[in-house]
């Protein structure tokens, strides 16, 4: 039995945020700080380089306003490539321990629900003043990489810069164009931009190839997003991975790795993002066996990467389902504090030992912290944070990242429950995405939605493909209940 389609998803989302420990509303102190902000960038000082004339561009979701990074590259005479990645200098507008900073420190991340977004920073900042929007001057922290044809980063540099984004591009447009499936997007008519993006793609491929050789996992999951019109859910769209997303991902991984190595070399603490060796490796091995393949008994990222490459080539249509299974079995990442020279676990999925979060300071709090740590190094000043402060921040960021995932899933499931409320009794094909004490969870593909199997769920596990019947929906609770057939 379904509930009424008339549910207030906005109120539900706000209540879910509060219950999960977020601070969704702005205090008077935050508003006062925002009122004093100016849209023109503050003076960067004598050590700020003026790089506004470079043909910077960004690639993000079409609707994104919180733009964190821009890119530029050039081929060097010796065959190497210089790649610059400009990251929004959020710290320039949000001083440590200011009301906005305290607000961001509580929330730690933006929460994207499809039908609405709760940005980590107030919209006046993340959607405007600290966003690398097109055709305006902004302050940035630049990561400079010199990369050779083997994908080796032979040198790095980090500095402040004044920048200007000359082209706000979208994954949905640039991905098909990079693959030569679409005509030239309108925004690529600027002189030199086509060549610039092709060069960035080549550098990205170099960086990706070396990670693949080291065992990086090539996963391709489907992102489902509710679509609302006039306050009502009318559809659920899916976003596929494409070459433009690969380009940006490879550059961001390289920048985050370089940042972690730089902080380690300078003898400071840093917050690392790690994914430990998967505890459910035996189930991953079992999944490979069920597909006629083999994996070693002990966790091996390179062997898993090669298995995934074989499956993508053999069955590209079902590769997103396999990717989802592997993601679930790998387990979540976490933030940890690492002292310079200290041994630590790396990122199993990315096949990198040194990895921090530094490329999305409008959206993630660890990136603002990393930005401040780097500035202390650049300026030769005492460390911005004590080890104890960093430990507290890392633990809280891990907690809130998990909370954000739960809120996003809840609101997306509530929206999906609204959309599915008139389809009770219909049958669907799905894949099991989770097996927990409180139930077995399944994702159907048309429309893309996740629910719980409450009948005949015994004996199934993550990755199993099943046929299910929709029994009921409850948008107010985010419930979508199925029976396994």
C-alpha positions in Angstrom: 0.0 0.0 0.0 1.4 3.4 -1.0 1.0 6.7 0.7 -0.1 9.9 -1.0 2.1 11.5 -3.6 1.7 14.8 -1.8 4.7 14.9 0.5 6.9 17.9 1.3 10.3 16.7 0.3 11.9 20.0 1.2 10.8 19.8 4.8 11.7 16.1 4.9 15.2 16.9 3.6 15.7 19.7 6.2 14.5 17.5 9.0 16.8 14.7 7.8 19.8 17.1 7.8 19.1 18.2 11.4 18.6 14.6 12.6 21.9 13.5 11.0 23.8 16.3 12.9 24.1 18.9 10.2 23.5 22.6 10.7 21.4 23.5 7.7 20.4 27.0 8.8 22.6 30.1 8.9 23.1 31.9 12.3 23.0 35.7 12.6 26.8 35.7 13.2 27.2 33.9 9.8 24.9 36.3 8.1 26.9 39.3 9.5 30.1 37.8 8.2 28.5 37.3 4.8 27.3 40.9 4.7 30.8 42.2 5.0 32.2 40.1 2.2 33.1 41.8 -1.1 32.8 40.0 -4.5 36.2 41.3 -5.7 39.1 39.1 -4.6 41.3 40.4 -1.7 44.8 41.3 -2.5 47.0 38.2 -2.7 50.3 39.9 -1.9 53.6 40.2 -3.7 53.9 36.4 -4.1 50.6 36.1 -6.0 51.2 35.4 -9.8 48.9 37.0 -12.3 47.8 34.1 -14.5 44.5 35.5 -15.8 45.6 35.5 -19.4 46.0 31.7 -19.5 43.2 29.9 -21.2 41.8 28.3 -18.0 38.6 26.2 -18.3 36.4 24.1 -16.0 34.4 21.0 -16.5 31.7 20.1 -14.1 28.0 19.2 -14.1 26.0 21.5 -16.3 24.0 23.0 -13.3 27.0 23.3 -11.0 27.7 26.7 -9.5 30.2 25.7 -6.8 33.2 25.5 -9.1 36.3 24.4 -7.3 38.9 23.9 -10.0 40.1 25.0 -13.4 42.8 23.6 -15.6 45.4 24.6 -18.1 48.3 22.8 -19.8 51.2 23.3 -22.3 53.6 21.0 -24.1 57.2 21.6 -23.2 60.1 21.5 -25.7 61.5 18.3 -24.2 58.2 16.4 -24.7 57.0 16.7 -21.1 53.8 18.5 -20.2 53.1 21.3 -17.7 49.7 20.9 -16.1 48.3 23.6 -13.9 45.3 22.9 -11.6 43.8 26.1 -10.0 41.9 25.5 -6.8 39.5 28.1 -5.4 41.2 29.9 -2.5 38.3 29.6 -0.1 40.6 30.3 2.9 41.1 33.9 1.6 37.4 34.6 2.3 36.8 32.2 5.2 39.3 32.8 8.1 40.0 29.9 10.5 37.5 29.9 13.4 35.3 32.6 11.9 31.5 32.0 12.0 31.4 30.6 8.5 34.4 28.4 9.2 32.8 27.0 12.3 29.6 26.3 10.3 31.6 24.5 7.6 33.6 22.6 10.3 30.3 21.2 11.7 28.8 20.2 8.3 32.2 19.2 6.6 30.6 18.5 3.3 27.9 19.7 0.8 24.9 17.4 0.6 23.5 16.8 -2.9 20.0 15.3 -3.0 19.1 15.9 -6.6 16.0 17.9 -5.9 18.0 20.3 -3.7 21.4 21.0 -2.4 22.7 22.0 1.1 26.1 23.5 0.3 28.8 23.3 3.0 29.4 27.0 2.6 26.7 29.6 2.3 25.6 30.1 -1.3 27.0 33.7 -1.4 30.4 32.1 -1.1 30.3 28.7 -2.8 27.9 29.7 -5.6 29.5 33.1 -6.1 32.4 34.8 -4.3 34.7 31.8 -3.8 33.5 29.9 -6.9 35.7 29.9 -10.0 32.9 31.2 -12.1 33.5 32.2 -15.8 34.8 35.6 -16.8 35.5 36.9 -13.3 38.8 37.4 -11.4 39.4 34.9 -8.6 42.2 33.9 -6.2 43.4 30.4 -6.5 46.0 28.0 -5.1 47.8 26.4 -8.1 49.2 22.9 -8.2 51.8 22.7 -11.0 52.8 19.3 -12.3 55.5 18.5 -14.8 54.6 15.1 -16.3 56.6 12.9 -18.7 55.2 10.6 -21.4 55.4 7.6 -18.9 52.9 9.4 -16.6 55.6 10.2 -14.0 55.2 13.5 -12.2 58.9 14.6 -12.4 58.4 17.9 -10.4 55.8 19.9 -8.7 55.2 23.5 -7.5 52.5 25.2 -5.4 51.7 28.9 -5.4 49.0 31.6 -5.1 47.6 33.1 -8.3 45.1 35.4 -9.7 43.1 33.5 -12.3 40.1 33.8 -14.7 38.0 30.9 -15.9 37.5 31.5 -19.6 35.1 28.6 -20.3 32.6 26.9 -18.0 32.1 23.5 -19.7 29.9 20.5 -18.8 30.7 16.8 -18.6 27.6 15.9 -20.7 28.9 18.1 -23.6 32.6 17.5 -23.4 32.6 13.7 -22.8 30.9 12.8 -26.1 33.0 15.3 -28.0 36.2 13.9 -26.6 35.0 10.5 -27.9 34.2 12.1 -31.2 30.6 11.1 -30.9 29.2 14.7 -31.0 29.9 17.9 -32.9 32.0 20.6 -31.4 30.1 22.2 -28.5 29.3 25.9 -28.9 31.6 27.0 -26.1 34.7 25.5 -27.7 34.7 28.2 -30.4 37.3 30.2 -28.4 40.7 30.2 -30.2 42.9 27.6 -28.7 40.4 25.9 -26.5 40.0 22.8 -28.6 43.7 22.2 -28.6 43.9 23.0 -24.9 41.4 20.3 -24.0 43.0 17.7 -26.3 46.3 18.4 -24.6 44.7 18.1 -21.1 43.2 14.8 -22.2 46.6 13.5 -23.4 48.2 14.5 -20.0 45.3 12.9 -18.2 45.8 9.7 -20.1 49.5 9.6 -19.2 48.6 10.0 -15.5 45.9 7.4 -15.8 48.1 4.8 -17.5 50.7 4.8 -14.7 47.9 4.4 -12.0 46.4 1.5 -14.0 49.8 -0.2 -14.1 49.9 0.2 -10.3 46.4 -1.3 -9.9 43.9 1.6 -10.0 40.3 0.4 -10.2 38.3 1.5 -13.3 34.8 1.6 -11.9 31.8 3.0 -13.6 28.7 3.3 -11.4 25.4 4.9 -12.3 24.4 8.1 -10.5 20.6 8.4 -10.1 19.2 11.9 -9.6 15.5 12.8 -9.0 14.0 15.5 -11.2 11.4 17.8 -9.8 9.0 20.1 -11.7 6.8 22.6 -9.8 7.7 20.9 -6.6 6.7 17.4 -7.8 9.0 14.5 -8.7 8.5 13.7 -12.4 11.5 11.5 -13.2 14.8 9.9 -12.1 17.7 10.5 -14.4 21.0 8.6 -14.5 24.4 10.0 -15.2 26.9 7.8 -16.9 30.7 8.0 -16.6 32.4 9.5 -19.6 35.8 10.7 -20.9 35.3 14.2 -19.5 34.8 12.8 -16.0 37.9 10.6 -16.5 40.0 13.6 -17.6 39.1 15.6 -14.5 39.3 12.6 -12.1 42.9 11.8 -13.3 44.0 15.4 -12.9 42.4 15.7 -9.5 44.0 12.4 -8.2 47.4 13.7 -9.4 46.9 17.0 -7.7 45.7 15.4 -4.4 48.7 13.0 -4.5 51.2 15.8 -5.2 49.7 17.8 -2.3 50.1 14.9 0.1 53.7 14.3 -0.9 54.5 18.0 -0.6 53.1 18.3 2.9 55.1 15.1 3.8 58.3 16.6 2.4 57.8 19.8 4.4 57.6 17.9 7.6 54.0 18.8 8.6 51.0 16.8 9.5 48.3 16.2 6.9 44.8 14.7 6.7 44.8 11.8 4.3 41.9 10.0 2.6 42.5 6.3 2.7 40.6 3.2 1.7 41.9 0.1 3.5 42.2 -3.3 2.0 38.7 -4.7 1.7 37.5 -7.0 4.5 35.0 -8.6 2.1 37.7 -9.7 -0.4 36.5 -13.3 -0.3 33.1 -12.1 -1.7 34.9 -10.2 -4.4 36.8 -13.4 -5.3 33.5 -15.2 -5.3 32.0 -12.6 -7.6 34.9 -13.0 -10.1 34.5 -16.8 -9.9 30.8 -16.6 -10.7 31.8 -14.7 -13.9 34.3 -17.4 -14.9 37.3 -15.5 -13.8 39.8 -15.8 -10.9 41.3 -13.5 -8.3 44.1 -14.3 -5.7 43.1 -15.2 -2.2 44.6 -12.0 -0.7 43.6 -8.5 -1.6 45.4 -7.4 -4.8 44.3 -4.1 -6.4 46.2 -4.8 -9.6 44.6 -8.2 -10.1 41.2 -6.6 -9.3 41.9 -3.8 -11.8 42.8 -6.3 -14.5 39.6 -8.3 -13.8 37.5 -5.2 -14.1 39.1 -4.2 -17.4 38.3 -7.7 -18.8 34.7 -7.5 -17.6 34.2 -4.0 -19.1 35.5 -5.2 -22.4 33.4 -8.4 -22.3 30.1 -7.0 -21.0 30.0 -3.2 -21.1 26.2 -3.0 -20.6 26.3 -4.7 -17.2 29.6 -3.2 -16.1 27.9 -0.5 -14.0 26.1 -3.3 -12.0 29.5 -5.1 -11.4 31.1 -1.7 -10.4 28.4 -1.1 -7.9 28.9 -4.5 -6.4 32.7 -3.9 -6.1 32.2 -0.4 -4.6 29.9 -1.9 -1.9 32.3 -4.7 -1.1 35.4 -2.4 -0.9 33.9 -0.5 2.0 34.0 3.3 2.7 37.0 5.5 2.8 38.0 7.5 5.9 40.1 10.5 6.9 43.2 9.9 9.0 46.0 12.2 10.3 49.5 11.3 9.1 52.7 12.8 10.5 55.5 13.5 8.0 57.5 10.2 7.3 54.9 8.1 9.2 53.8 4.8 7.6 50.1 4.6 6.8 47.7 2.8 4.5 47.1 4.3 1.1 44.0 4.4 -1.1 43.3 0.8 -2.3 40.9 1.9 -5.0 43.1 4.6 -6.5 46.3 2.6 -6.2 48.1 5.5 -4.6 50.0 5.5 -1.3 49.8 9.3 -0.7 46.4 10.9 -1.1 44.7 13.9 0.5 41.7 15.9 -0.3 42.6 19.4 -1.6 40.7 20.0 -4.9 37.2 20.8 -3.6 37.3 23.4 -0.8 33.9 24.8 -1.6 32.4 21.4 -1.0 34.6 19.6 1.5 36.1 20.8 4.8 39.3 18.7 4.7 40.2 20.5 1.5 40.0 23.9 3.3 42.2 22.5 6.1 44.7 21.2 3.6 44.7 24.6 1.9 45.6 26.2 5.2 48.4 23.7 5.9 49.9 24.4 2.5 49.8 28.1 3.0 51.7 27.7 6.2 54.3 25.8 4.2 54.4 28.4 1.4 54.7 31.3 3.8 57.1 29.6 6.2 54.8 30.2 9.1 54.0 28.0 12.1 51.5 25.1 11.4 47.9 26.3 11.4 46.6 23.3 13.3 47.8 21.1 16.2 47.8 17.3 15.8 45.0 17.1 18.3 42.9 19.6 16.2 43.5 17.6 13.1 42.6 14.3 14.7 39.3 15.7 15.8 38.6 17.2 12.4 39.5 14.0 10.6 37.2 11.8 12.8 34.3 14.3 12.5 34.7 14.5 8.7 34.6 10.7 8.4 31.5 10.7 10.5 29.7 13.4 8.5 30.7 12.0 5.2 28.8 8.8 6.2 25.9 10.9 7.5 25.8 12.9 4.2 25.6 9.6 2.2 22.7 8.4 4.4 20.8 11.7 4.0 21.3 11.7 0.3 20.1 8.1 0.0 17.1 8.8 2.2 15.9 11.9 0.2 16.6 10.2 -3.1 14.7 7.1 -1.9 11.8 9.3 -0.7 11.7 10.9 -4.2 11.8 7.5 -5.8 9.1 6.3 -3.6 6.9 9.2 -4.8 7.6 8.3 -8.4 7.0 4.6 -7.8 3.8 5.0 -5.8 1.6 4.2 -8.7 3.5 1.1 -9.8 2.6 -1.2 -6.9 2.5 -4.9 -8.0 4.8 -4.4 -11.0 7.9 -6.5 -11.5 11.5 -5.3 -11.9 14.9 -6.6 -12.4 17.6 -5.5 -9.9 20.9 -6.1 -8.2 21.5 -6.7 -4.5 23.5 -3.7 -3.2 23.6 -4.5 0.6 23.0 -7.2 3.1 22.8 -5.9 6.7 21.1 -6.8 9.9 18.1 -4.6 9.2 17.5 -6.0 5.7 18.6 -6.8 2.2 18.7 -3.9 -0.3 18.2 -4.0 -4.0 18.6 -1.4 -6.8 16.3 -1.5 -9.8 17.3 0.2 -13.0 14.1 1.5 -14.7 13.6 3.8 -13.0 16.8 3.7 -11.0 15.8 3.3 -7.4 16.9 1.4 -4.3 14.7 -0.4 -1.8 14.5 -3.3 0.6 13.6 -6.9 -0.1 11.2 -7.9 2.8 10.0 -11.2 1.4 12.0 -14.2 0.2 15.3 -12.4 0.9 17.1 -15.4 2.5 20.2 -16.7 0.9 21.1 -13.7 -1.3 24.2 -11.5 -1.2 25.7 -8.4 -2.6 26.0 -8.6 -6.4 23.2 -11.1 -6.9 20.9 -10.3 -9.7 17.2 -10.8 -8.8 13.7 -10.3 -10.0 11.5 -8.5 -7.6 7.9 -7.3 -7.2 7.1 -3.8 -5.8 4.9 -4.3 -2.6 4.6 -0.8 -1.2 6.1 2.6 -1.0 6.3 5.1 1.9 7.8 8.4 0.8 7.6 9.9 4.3 10.0 7.2 5.6 11.9 6.7 2.4 10.7 3.1 2.2 10.4 1.1 -1.0 9.6 -2.6 -0.3 10.0 -5.5 -2.6 9.4 -9.2 -2.7 11.9 -11.5 -4.4 10.3 -13.6 -7.1 
